[in-house]
Amino acid sequence: VLAGGYGYRQVLELVQNGADAILEAHASGALPQHGSKIEVLLSRSCLYVANTGAALSADGIDALLRSHSSPKRANQIGRFGLGFKSLLKLGGRIDLFSAGVAMRFDPKRCRQELRDTFGFDNAPGLRLAWTLNETQERVADSTLNSFGWAMLAAA
């Protein structure tokens, strides 16, 4: 994933995920109040991507924790469950906020916990996620504004 076709596509993959969420919102009749929109911001230490599409479903969260798995179908772009994994190339934590869900993917912590628990030498980095605390969730609420979900990838 990191060295192959997804190696330098992090922004494109997140924009495609946003487009899929917007298509899903339109298909379900849940049209966004402020129109369909994807926002990408890059600072020195953070990539921020948000969209006005459908909230992340339980199946979507499950797919993020797996590899080669995606609940997307029909005319959606992503179907292979690998684009999100390309964020590993950025080398930091990933905070995800979506309709009352606030969670953190921390590849370093994930690898360490899998090593400690199962003795893996080469543990994957995106198989575990942790819920964010109440203060972080309030920040998420103010960050989301009119967006359906947002993702922050920070070093």
Buried (B, 14 or more C-beta within 10 A) or exposed (E): BEEEEBEEBBBEBBBBBBBBBBBBBBEEEEEBEEEBBBBEEEEEEBBBBBBBBBBBBEEBBEBBBEBEBBBBEEEBBBBEBBBBBBBBBBEBBBBBBBEEBBBBBBBEBBBEBBEEEEEEEEBBBBBBBBEBEEEBBEBBEEBBEEBBBBBBBBE
